Amino acid sequence: QVQLVESGGGLVQAGGSFRLSCAASGRILSSYVMGWFRQGPGKEREFAATISRRGLSTAYADSVKGRFTISRDNAKNTVYLQMNSLKPEDTGVYYCAAAPRAIGPSDRDYEYSYWGQGTQVTVSS
């Protein structure tokens, strides 16, 4: 199995940017489709972005499309989420997750078997 640790969150004003990182250990990252999910205060966890094993395909939630970019560096066993033009509604805990059996990029959280502990992102207005 794989262990995932997110980093890079914090507090930023609306319009600002963050880059989140997800470092994997235990197994090589290229074995997994990877995704980022988020959970806002009082909300259900929701899909944000996903990337195929070799990084050739990505998919995004409509709410983040054009502002967020997911990428991966399999040599460094790390996945990234670049977040630009942040809005207060982007506030939440961001989770990195690994899907060992997904065929391609997936927005279905039940396909993700391994999850990180999450990193808080707070966007002030």
C-alpha positions in Angstrom: 0.0 0.0 0.0 1.0 3.7 -0.2 1.1 6.4 2.4 0.2 10.0 1.4 1.2 13.2 3.1 -0.1 16.6 1.9 1.5 19.9 2.5 1.3 23.5 1.3 -1.9 24.8 2.7 -2.5 27.9 4.8 -4.3 31.3 4.7 -4.4 33.5 1.6 -6.6 36.4 0.4 -9.0 36.0 -2.4 -7.3 36.0 -5.7 -4.1 34.5 -4.3 -2.4 31.2 -5.1 -1.2 28.0 -3.4 0.6 24.9 -4.6 -0.3 21.8 -2.6 2.0 18.8 -2.7 1.3 15.2 -1.9 4.3 13.0 -1.2 3.9 9.3 -1.5 5.8 6.5 0.2 5.6 2.8 0.3 4.9 2.1 -3.3 5.8 3.8 -6.5 3.3 6.6 -7.4 3.0 5.6 -11.0 1.0 2.6 -9.9 -1.9 4.8 -9.1 -4.4 7.2 -10.6 -4.3 10.2 -8.3 -6.9 12.7 -7.2 -7.5 15.7 -5.1 -10.7 16.1 -3.1 -11.8 18.8 -0.7 -14.2 19.3 2.1 -15.5 22.7 3.0 -16.9 23.6 6.4 -20.3 21.9 6.8 -20.1 20.3 3.4 -19.7 16.9 2.0 -16.3 15.9 0.5 -16.1 16.7 -3.2 -13.9 15.9 -6.1 -11.5 18.6 -7.3 -9.0 17.1 -9.8 -7.6 13.9 -11.0 -4.6 12.7 -13.1 -3.8 9.5 -15.0 -0.8 7.3 -14.0 1.6 8.8 -16.5 0.1 12.3 -16.2 -1.2 12.4 -19.8 -4.8 12.9 -18.9 -6.5 15.1 -16.3 -10.0 16.1 -15.3 -11.4 18.8 -13.1 -14.6 19.7 -11.3 -16.4 22.5 -13.0 -15.9 24.7 -9.9 -12.1 24.7 -10.3 -11.7 24.3 -14.0 -9.4 27.0 -15.5 -8.1 27.9 -12.0 -6.5 24.7 -10.7 -3.9 22.5 -12.3 -3.0 19.0 -11.2 0.3 17.5 -12.1 2.6 14.7 -11.0 6.3 13.9 -10.9 6.6 10.1 -10.7 10.4 10.3 -10.3 9.8 12.3 -7.1 6.7 10.3 -6.0 4.8 13.6 -5.7 1.5 15.0 -7.0 0.8 18.7 -7.0 -2.3 20.9 -7.1 -1.6 24.4 -8.3 -4.5 26.7 -7.2 -4.8 30.1 -8.7 -7.4 32.9 -8.5 -8.6 31.4 -5.2 -12.1 32.2 -3.9 -13.5 32.1 -0.4 -15.6 29.1 -1.5 -12.4 27.2 -2.1 -11.8 27.1 1.7 -11.6 23.6 3.1 -9.5 20.6 3.8 -7.8 19.3 0.7 -7.1 15.6 0.5 -4.8 13.7 -1.8 -5.9 10.2 -2.7 -4.7 7.2 -4.7 -6.8 4.8 -6.8 -5.0 1.5 -7.5 -7.6 0.0 -9.8 -9.0 3.0 -11.7 -8.5 2.7 -15.4 -8.0 6.4 -15.9 -8.7 9.8 -14.2 -11.6 9.3 -11.9 -13.9 11.6 -10.0 -15.5 8.7 -8.0 -14.2 8.8 -4.5 -15.1 5.1 -4.0 -12.3 4.2 -6.4 -9.7 5.7 -4.1 -8.3 3.3 -1.6 -5.6 5.5 0.1 -6.0 8.9 1.5 -3.8 11.5 3.1 -4.6 13.3 6.3 -5.5 16.5 4.5 -4.2 20.1 4.5 -6.2 23.2 5.4 -6.7 25.9 2.8 -8.4 29.1 4.0 -9.3 31.9 1.6 -10.3 35.2 3.1 -12.5 37.7 1.3 
